[in-house]
Amino acid sequence: MAETVEQKQEFSRGLEGVIAAETKIGYVDGINGILAYRGYDIETLTNQSNYEEVSYLLLYGKLPSEKEYIEYVSELKKEMYIEDDVYELIKKISRTAHPMSSLRTVVSYIGGKDKTSVDPDVKQQEEIGIKLIAKMPTIVAAIKRASSGEDFIKPDPELSYAANFFYQSAGRKPDTVEAKMMDTALILHADHGMNASTFSAMLTISTLSDMYSAITSAISTLKGPLHGGANERALALIKETGSPDNAEKVLSEKMEKKEKIMGFGHRVYKVYDPRAKILKGYAEYITKKNGQEKLFQTATKIEDLMVNRLGEKGIFPNVDFYSGILYYSIGFPPDVFTPIFAVGRISGWVARSYEYVQNNRLFRPRSRYAGEKAPRRYVPINERN
């Protein structure tokens, strides 16, 4: 019998390893532990740049001139406000909904109000994207405060992107180190290859839907514990362990049950995640400053044991392992960790969606059929067992 088209085509479950798009935005080298945006390695950007500049870089392919930077930051500040009805919606739904569900609903609601989202052209997609980058910290901070029963805090135009997010969330302005930590965390999460949420955004924009819909799709995908929710579960592991002395016992029991150890291993990195290296230093600083040294000591003990057992298999800490400790020690509740991820990743989602739609082709993968072969005999209902 001749082979069918489906039989001839290579099958890759979950599209793993399949190249479906080209990009000039971000590069991940999992063998050598390199993450770069537009050719700039992540260490250079976190040391010398800031989130606003990185956001511009992702969108436009170059670092901005002084004039371009001022104009871009001014645009972000102009668009960072949300209207009273949005605050009311956040207050209403955040009483019971998970913060990621609230975030998804709010972005969709704002999109429904924006008339430019109807049949947008490429330029309008860019403008919508910048609006969403600007509003994301305000939305997430408002969701955090509503979930905690706190009053909303409006943005302060004198603060940077990261400092503003901290201020609106925590109710106080960050000190210099806290502002730098938050800025660094957002930069490290800004882009990371064609991950699940980024692919979801690109898939949606490829239908020539609007940027609001693309970002709503991305948020929905990020909500899953195998993607954005991993840092929340990694922190839970560390808190469950309690102290360095318990680490050996807890890990042995979990590995014996074949439970996944959250915060370790990565589908791309086979060495130490470069983002985790950077965040580890900040986690050590902030836990010591806030009297939570045991949390960090427990984490490093878990890391030592995991690397000794599984390092030769390419299992090392990933970005989730230390980001959760950092956010928790600053004062963020665990259910807000994934929305913080979205505050950083929004620039990558917008940049990749915008890049793709400029040379668009509808995504249309196929599945390999493994069911019954046609034609099957139809059995009347009164004759079925």
N, C-alpha and C positions, 0 to 999 in steps of 0.2 A: 504493500500500500504506500502511496506517495506521502511524503511528510507534509503536514500542514504548515502554514506560515507561523503559527504559534509554536510548533515544535522546533522550527529552525532558529527562532530568535532566542538569544540568551536570557535566562531567567535570573534575576537578582532580587531576593526577598527584601522588601523595604527599600528598593532602589539603591541598596548599598553599593557604593563604588561607581554608580552610573553617572556619567557626565551629561547633564541636561541643559547647561547654560554656560556662557562665558562671562567673566567679570574682571574689572580692573580695580575693584574696591578693596577686597580683603584677601589675604593669603595665609593659610595655615599649613605649616610643615610639622606634621605630627611625629616624624622620626627624629628631627633635630630640635623640637620644642620651640618653634618660631611662630609668632603671630605678628603680622604686619598689616597696616592700613595704608593703601596706596604706596607701598614701598618703605614706609616708616615703621621701624620695629616698635613694639608696644612699650618697651623700656624707655626709649627715647621720648615717646609721646607723653607717658605718665610723668616723666621727670621734667620735661621742658615746656609742655603745651598745656592746654586746658580743654574742657569738654566742648565749649563753644567752637573753638578752633578745629577740634577733631571732627565735630559735626559738619562743619563747612568742608573740611577735607574729604570726608566720605561722600558728600553730595556732589562736589564740584571738581574733585580730582587734583586739587592743589591746596597748599596752605594759603590763606588769604593775605592780601596786602593789608596794611594798616587801615586804609580806607574801606576795603571790603569787609574787614573784621568788624569795624565800627558799625557799618550798615547792617551786617548780618545780626549782630547782637542787638541792635536797635529794633530790628524786625521781630526777633524773638521776644524782646521785652514788650513790644506793642501787642503781640498776640498771646501773651502768657495768661491773660485774664479769662475767667469763665463767668457766664452770666448767672443771675440769681436763680433762675429756674433749674440750672444745672446743679447748683449747690443744694437746692431743694430735693432734686432727684437723688443725689448722693446721700443726703440725710435719710431719705425714705428707704432706699434699698439696702444701705449699709448696715442697718440694724440686724438683718438676718443673713444677708448674702456674704459669701466669701469675697474678700477684696478683689480677686481676679474676675469674679463674675460681675461685680460692680463696675470694674474698669471696662470690661467688654461692653456692658450696657450703656455706660456713659459715652464712650467713643461713638457707638452706633447712634445714640440719641443726638449728639452734636452733629454728626454727619447728616441725619435726617432733617435737621434745621437749615443746613447750608445748601442754598439753591445752586451753588457752583458744582455740587456733586452730581448733578443731573447731566449726563453725557459730557463729562469733562474732557478737554483736550490735554495734551501732554503738559503744556505750560500750567494749566490749572491743577494738574496732579502735583506738580512741584509746589505750587502755592499752598495747596491743602496739606501737603507733607510738612511744610515749614510751620503751619498753624499747629499741627499735631505735635511736632517736636517741642514747640513753645508751650503748649498747654499740658503736656504729659506730667511734668512735676507738680503743677497745680492740682490736677485731677487726682493723682495718687496721694498727695499730701492731704487733700480734702477727704478722700476715702479713709485714710488712716485715722484722721481725727474723728470722723463720724463713727467709725467702728469702735473707737475708744470712748465715745460719748463726750468728746471735747468740742469746743467752739472752733469754727473755721478761722483761719488766718489768711489774709489776702497777700499776694506777692509783694515783695519790696523791690522796686526797680533799681535800688542802689546795690543789690546783691548779685553775685554771679549765679549762673544756672544751678550749680551744685549747692551753693550756700543757700540759695532761695528755697530749694527743695527741703534742705535740712530745717531751715527756719519755719517754713509752713507746716512741716511735719511735727517737729519737736516743740515749737512754741518759743524757741530762743535762738539767737543767732550763734552759729558755730564759732569756736575759736579757730585760729589759723590752721592748726593740725587737723581738726575735725573737718574743716572745709576741704583741705587737701585730700583727706582720706575719701570723702564722698566723691570728689571730682575724679580721683583715681579709679574708684570702683565703677563709676559710670563710664569712663573711658574704656576700661577693661571689658565691659559688657556691650560696648557699642556695636560690635560686629564680630561674627565668628563663622565664616564660611556659609555654606548653604545648609544650615541647620534646619530643624523641623519647622520652627515658626517663620523663619525667613523664607523657606520654600513655600509655606502656606500663603504668605503675603504675595510672593511672586506668582503663584498659581492663580490667585484671585485677580491680581492686576492684569494677568495675561488674557482674561476674558474681556478686557477693556471696561471692567467695573471701576469704581472710584477708589481713591486712596483711603478713604474712611473704611470701606469694606475690606480692603487689603489688610489694614492694621487691625480691624476687628477680628479677622481670620487669624492673624498672627497671635493676638492676645489669647484667643481661644486655644490655640495650639500650645502656647507657652504655659498655660495653666496646668498641663499634665505633669505628674510627678517625675516622669522620666526625662523631662526637659527643664522647665523653669522651677519646678517645685523641689528640686533635689537639695538645695541648700537648707530648706526648712527641715527636711528629714535628716540631713547630716548633723544639724545642730541637735536634733532630738536624740540621735545616737550618742553624741558627746555628753549631753545632759543625763541620759540614761546610764551611761558608764559611771559618771559621778566623780571619779578620781583616777589618777594614773594607776593606782594599785589594782583597780578593778578591770583594767583594759584587757589584759590577757584572758581572763575568764569570760568576759562579755563577747569578745571577738571569737573565741573558740566555740562558744555555744552557738553563735549566729552562723559561723561558717560550717559547723557540723549540721545545722538545719538547712544549709545552702541558701541562707538569706543574703540578699544583696547588701553590701556595705556601702551606704550612700556617701558620696563625696570622694570616691576612689574609682579610677579607671575612666577611660574616655574612648569614644568611637574613633577618634582621630589621633589623639596623643598617645604615644607609646613610651613617652618619657614624662618627666615632671611638667605639668601644665605651667607655662610661663606666667600666667595670670595668678595662679596659686602662690607662686614664689613671691610676687609683689605683695599680695594681700596678707600673706603670713606675717610679714614684718609689721604691718599696720595692726593686725589682730593682736600681736604680742604687745605692742605699745598701748592700745586702748584697753585691753583687759587688765594690764598692770595699773594704768591710770585710774580705772574705775573699780579696782579692788576685786577683779574677777580672774586673778592669775590661775586659779585651779582649772578654770574652763580651758585656758590655753594649754596648760601643762597636760591636761587629759587628752587634748587634741593631738599634741605632739607625740605623746606616748602611743596613741592609736596609730598615728602616721608611722612611727618607727616600727611597730609590730607588723603593719600591713606591708611596708616596703621590704622588710626582711623576709616576709613570707611570699609575697607576690611580685616584688619589684622586677625579678628576672622575667616575669611574664608581661611586663609593661604596665603594671598596675601601680599608679602613683596618685597622690592627691590631685583633684581637679579644682577648678575655680569655686565650686560650691562648698568645699570643705571649710575654707577659711572666710568666705564672704558672709556666711551665716553668723559666725562668731563675731565678726566685725559689726554687722548691723545690730545684733542683739546687745552687744556691749555698749553701743551708742545709745540704745533705748528703743529700737524698733521692735514691735512684736513679730513673732515668726510668720504669721499669716500675711505680713506685708512684704516679706522678702522677695517674692516673685514679682509683685508690682514694681519694686525698686529695680529689679532686672529689666522690666519694660521701660522704665525711665531712661536707662542707659541704652537699651537696644533699639529704641524708637528711631534713632538716626540711621542705624544700619538697615532697619526694615524699610524706611522711606528711601534711602539711597539705592538699595538693591532693587526695589520695586520701580523706582524712577528710571534707573539704568536699563532695566529689562524692557519696560514698556516703550522706550524710545526705539528699540529694534525688536518689536514684539512678534512672538509666535505663540499661539495658544498651546499650553501644555496638554498633551493627550497621550499619556502612557497606556499600555495595554496590560491586561492580565492573562496569565496562562490558564486556560480552561482545564479543570481537573474533575469535572462532573460526569454525569451520565451522557452517553452519546445519543444523538438523535438518529432516526426517529424512534421515540418510545411509544408503545401502544397505550392509548388513553383508555382507562378503565372507568366505566360509569360508577357513580358514587354508591349505588346500591349493591355493587358487586365487589367493593373494596373490603379488605379485611380490617 
